[in-house]
Amino acid sequence: MAGIVGYGAFVPRNRITSEEIARQWGKDPATIRRGLMLEEKSVPGLDEDTITISVEAGRAALARAGIDPQLVGALYIGSESHPYAVKPSGTVVAEALGIGPSVHVADFEFACKAGTEAMFVALSVVESGRAKFAMGIGADTSQGAPNDALEFSASAGGAAYLFGQDHLLVDVVDTYSFTSDTPDFWRREGEFYPRHGGRFTGEPAYFKHVTSATRAILDRTGFKPGDFRYVVFHMPNGKFPLAAGKQMGFKPEQLETGWVVNTMGNTYSGSSPTGLAAILDVADPDDLILITSFGSGAGSDSFVLRATALLPERRGRAPTVRSMLDGRRTYLTYGEYAKYREKILVND
């Protein structure tokens, strides 16, 4: 059996509130907060990008695993915002983490599902016996055009998962993926910001794929919604994951711990993986956990996980998600935020 032997997350300290963005565009802050259920979001610093986020999350995962980085035989990074169009992020991350050169590296892209895509492949490599350990990372510095609905949610952060077969913190009980050609959201080469199909992103895209993948893995495993202690779905905003959970019979308290979007925003490829990290920060042995991602285009990956007795012993080796969300923060004005984003886009 393969599973998670280490995990870690990273969320930048910079923040901007929904109220500050709304005020810039003459919108009512209360309406935005009520409609999207978002209070604030993380913003990458001038020296932060998908690579640096991946390095920080990867270091935390290695610390919790307590293994020699040279034992990691595969490293995969899923993101919508790789800094280079051609040069891979993974080579930089592998070198920074002390992994390689005997390592298989690849950058993945599947909108907001790229993180769980990387996790799925890393798990599969370990299960096949090709590598003793493999790491899957989901990280993003998300893009949202000025005065677009996405600007209130597009944020920065990510999480890393190290898979192996011994000394598991979390057992992987089963996985399932659901995919279709649903063009709800896209960004062409050379464009700074993505475009989306408005309300088409809801029922035909997000809800269809999240609920289909979740119901399928429940059927495969024989579990019922009430069997799970914790559940996390992809979080494009505050409302969607809660609505999807209610639609499938999950209770609010099952989603509460992994529901970090209201103070972090949507980290795209890092969204559901970071929510999962927040759950692992507090889960007890034998707790059953469900994660279902979503990526536009469109698809969902579901994982059924079970925490082991080793998890509480190891999680103190690295910072928790809540400590990063609730700890020291720097709030930006919209002008400062615009300068940060302009600098990042020009550098990219």
C-alpha positions in Angstrom: 0.0 0.0 0.0 1.2 3.5 -0.9 0.4 6.7 0.8 1.5 10.1 2.1 4.8 10.1 4.0 5.2 13.9 4.2 3.2 17.0 3.4 3.7 20.7 3.6 2.1 24.0 2.5 3.0 27.6 2.0 0.9 30.8 1.9 2.5 34.2 1.3 2.2 36.9 4.1 0.9 39.6 1.8 -2.9 40.1 1.8 -5.5 42.3 0.2 -9.1 42.5 1.5 -12.2 42.1 -0.7 -13.3 45.5 0.7 -10.2 47.2 -0.7 -10.7 45.7 -4.2 -14.4 46.5 -4.1 -13.7 50.1 -3.1 -11.3 50.5 -6.0 -14.1 49.6 -8.5 -17.0 51.3 -6.8 -18.6 48.1 -5.8 -20.4 47.3 -2.5 -18.0 45.4 -0.2 -20.8 43.8 1.7 -22.4 42.5 -1.5 -19.0 41.0 -2.6 -18.4 39.3 0.8 -21.9 37.9 0.9 -21.9 36.8 -2.7 -18.4 35.2 -2.9 -17.9 34.5 0.9 -14.4 35.9 0.7 -12.8 38.2 3.3 -9.3 38.5 1.9 -6.8 36.8 -0.3 -3.0 36.1 -0.3 -0.8 38.0 -2.7 2.7 36.9 -3.8 5.6 39.1 -3.0 8.0 40.4 -5.6 10.3 37.5 -4.9 7.6 34.8 -4.7 6.3 32.7 -7.6 5.3 29.1 -8.2 8.9 27.9 -7.8 9.5 29.6 -4.5 6.1 28.4 -3.2 6.9 24.9 -4.3 10.3 24.9 -2.6 8.8 26.0 0.7 6.0 23.5 0.6 8.5 20.8 -0.5 10.9 21.5 2.3 8.0 21.1 4.8 7.0 17.8 3.2 10.6 16.5 3.5 10.8 17.7 7.1 7.7 15.8 8.1 8.8 12.7 6.2 12.3 12.8 7.7 14.0 11.2 4.6 17.1 12.0 2.6 16.0 14.1 -0.4 18.2 11.9 -2.6 15.7 9.1 -2.2 13.0 11.0 -4.0 12.9 9.5 -7.5 10.2 11.7 -9.1 9.0 15.3 -8.7 5.9 16.7 -10.4 4.6 20.3 -10.1 1.1 21.3 -11.2 0.4 25.0 -11.9 -1.3 27.5 -14.1 1.5 30.0 -13.5 4.8 28.4 -14.1 7.3 31.3 -14.4 8.7 30.0 -17.7 6.9 29.0 -20.8 9.6 26.6 -21.7 12.1 26.1 -18.8 10.5 23.7 -16.3 9.8 24.8 -12.7 10.7 21.3 -11.5 14.4 21.4 -12.3 14.8 24.5 -10.1 12.7 23.0 -7.3 14.5 19.7 -7.4 17.9 21.4 -7.1 16.7 23.7 -4.2 15.4 20.7 -2.3 18.5 18.6 -2.8 16.7 16.1 -5.0 18.5 14.5 -8.0 20.1 14.4 -10.5 18.7 10.8 -10.6 15.1 12.0 -10.6 12.2 12.1 -13.1 10.8 15.7 -13.3 7.8 17.1 -15.1 5.6 20.2 -15.0 1.8 19.6 -15.3 -1.0 21.9 -16.3 -4.8 21.2 -16.0 -6.2 24.5 -14.8 -6.9 24.3 -11.0 -6.7 20.4 -11.1 -3.0 20.4 -11.9 -2.0 20.0 -8.3 -4.0 16.8 -7.7 -2.9 15.6 -11.2 0.7 15.8 -9.9 -0.3 14.0 -6.7 -2.0 11.3 -8.7 1.0 10.6 -10.9 3.4 10.7 -8.0 1.3 8.2 -6.2 1.1 6.0 -9.3 4.9 6.0 -9.7 5.4 4.8 -6.2 2.6 2.1 -6.5 4.3 0.9 -9.7 7.6 0.5 -8.0 9.4 2.9 -10.3 10.4 5.1 -7.4 10.6 4.6 -3.6 9.4 8.2 -3.0 7.7 10.7 -5.4 6.5 14.2 -4.7 3.5 15.9 -6.2 3.0 19.7 -5.8 0.2 22.1 -6.5 1.1 25.8 -6.5 0.0 29.0 -8.2 0.3 32.7 -8.3 -3.2 33.0 -9.8 -4.2 35.6 -12.4 -7.4 37.6 -12.4 -8.0 40.6 -14.6 -8.6 44.0 -13.0 -12.3 44.5 -12.3 -13.1 40.9 -13.1 -14.9 38.6 -10.6 -11.7 36.5 -10.5 -9.8 39.4 -9.1 -11.5 39.0 -5.7 -10.4 35.4 -5.4 -7.2 34.7 -7.5 -4.4 34.3 -4.9 -1.1 32.6 -4.2 0.0 29.5 -2.3 0.4 25.8 -2.6 1.0 22.4 -1.0 3.4 19.5 -1.5 2.8 15.7 -0.9 5.5 13.1 -0.7 4.4 9.6 -1.4 6.0 6.3 -0.3 5.2 2.9 1.0 6.6 2.9 4.5 6.0 5.0 7.6 2.8 6.4 6.2 1.1 9.5 7.7 -1.9 8.9 5.5 -3.1 5.8 3.7 -4.5 6.3 0.2 -7.6 4.1 0.1 -8.6 4.8 -3.5 -8.6 7.4 -6.3 -11.0 8.3 -9.1 -10.9 10.8 -11.9 -13.8 12.3 -14.0 -13.0 14.2 -17.2 -14.9 15.8 -20.1 -14.3 18.5 -22.7 -16.1 21.4 -21.0 -14.5 24.7 -22.1 -15.6 26.9 -19.2 -12.3 28.8 -18.6 -9.2 29.3 -20.7 -6.1 31.5 -21.3 -4.3 31.5 -24.6 -0.5 31.7 -25.0 0.7 35.3 -24.5 -2.3 36.5 -22.6 -1.8 37.7 -19.0 -5.3 36.9 -17.8 -7.7 34.0 -18.3 -11.3 34.3 -19.5 -14.3 32.4 -18.4 -17.8 31.5 -19.5 -19.6 33.3 -16.7 -22.4 31.2 -15.3 -21.4 28.3 -17.5 -18.6 27.7 -15.0 -21.1 26.6 -12.4 -23.5 23.7 -13.1 -22.0 22.3 -16.4 -18.4 22.6 -15.2 -17.7 22.8 -11.4 -20.7 21.1 -10.0 -21.1 18.4 -12.6 -17.4 17.3 -12.3 -17.0 17.6 -8.5 -20.3 15.7 -7.8 -19.7 13.1 -10.4 -16.1 12.3 -9.2 -17.2 12.3 -5.6 -20.2 10.0 -6.1 -18.2 7.6 -8.2 -15.5 7.2 -5.6 -18.1 6.7 -2.9 -19.6 4.0 -5.0 -16.2 2.4 -5.6 -15.3 2.4 -1.9 -18.7 1.7 -0.4 -18.4 4.7 1.9 -21.3 7.1 2.7 -21.0 10.8 3.3 -21.4 10.3 7.0 -18.4 8.0 7.2 -16.0 10.9 6.6 -14.6 13.2 9.4 -13.2 15.7 6.9 -14.1 16.7 3.3 -12.4 19.3 1.0 -13.5 20.3 -2.5 -11.8 22.8 -4.8 -12.6 26.3 -3.7 -13.0 28.8 -6.5 -15.0 30.9 -4.0 -16.5 30.4 -0.6 -20.0 29.3 -1.8 -19.3 26.6 -4.4 -17.7 24.0 -2.2 -20.3 24.4 0.5 -23.1 24.1 -2.0 -21.5 21.0 -3.6 -21.2 19.4 -0.1 -24.8 20.1 0.8 -25.9 18.7 -2.6 -24.2 15.4 -1.9 -25.2 15.0 1.8 -22.1 16.3 3.6 -22.6 18.4 6.7 -21.0 21.9 7.1 -18.8 20.7 10.0 -17.2 18.1 7.7 -16.0 20.9 5.3 -15.2 23.6 7.8 -11.6 22.6 8.5 -10.4 22.5 4.9 -12.5 25.5 3.9 -9.7 28.0 3.9 -10.7 30.0 0.8 -12.4 32.9 2.8 -9.0 34.1 4.1 -6.7 32.7 1.5 -8.6 33.1 -1.8 -8.4 30.6 -4.7 -4.9 29.4 -5.2 -5.9 27.5 -8.3 -3.7 24.4 -8.4 -3.0 24.8 -4.8 -6.6 25.2 -3.6 -7.8 21.7 -2.6 -4.2 20.5 -1.8 -3.8 23.3 0.7 -7.2 22.7 2.2 -6.2 19.0 2.6 -3.0 20.2 4.4 -5.1 22.2 6.8 -7.0 19.0 7.6 -3.9 16.9 8.1 -2.7 19.5 10.5 -5.5 18.5 12.9 -6.7 15.0 11.9 -6.7 12.1 14.3 -5.6 8.5 13.6 -8.2 6.6 11.6 -10.0 9.7 10.5 -11.4 9.2 7.0 -10.8 12.1 4.6 -12.2 12.9 1.1 -10.6 15.4 -1.3 -12.1 16.3 -4.7 -10.4 18.8 -6.9 -11.7 20.6 -10.0 -9.9 22.0 -13.1 -11.6 23.9 -15.9 -11.5 22.3 -19.2 -12.7 20.1 -17.3 -12.0 17.4 -14.7 -11.9 16.3 -11.1 -9.7 14.0 -9.1 -11.0 12.3 -5.9 -8.9 10.7 -3.2 -10.2 8.7 -0.2 -7.6 8.9 2.6 -7.2 7.6 6.1 -5.0 9.2 8.7 -2.5 6.9 10.6 -1.1 7.0 14.1 2.1 8.5 12.8 0.4 11.7 11.6 0.1 13.5 15.0 3.8 12.7 15.7 5.1 14.2 12.5 3.0 17.3 11.8 4.8 19.5 14.3 7.9 19.4 12.2 6.7 22.1 9.9 4.3 25.2 10.0 0.6 24.5 9.8 -1.7 26.1 7.3 -3.6 28.0 10.0 -0.4 29.4 11.5 0.4 30.9 8.0 -3.2 32.2 7.5 -3.7 33.7 10.9 -0.1 34.7 11.7 1.9 37.7 10.6 0.3 39.4 7.6 1.0 42.6 5.6 -2.1 44.2 4.2 -1.7 46.0 0.8 -3.6 49.0 -0.6 -5.0 48.5 -4.1 -2.2 50.6 -5.5 0.5 48.5 -3.8 -1.3 45.4 -5.0 -1.4 46.7 -8.6 2.3 47.4 -8.5 3.1 43.9 -7.2 1.0 42.3 -9.9 2.4 44.5 -12.7 6.0 43.6 -11.6 5.2 39.9 -11.5 3.5 40.0 -14.9 6.3 41.9 -16.5 8.9 39.5 -15.0 6.8 36.5 -16.2 
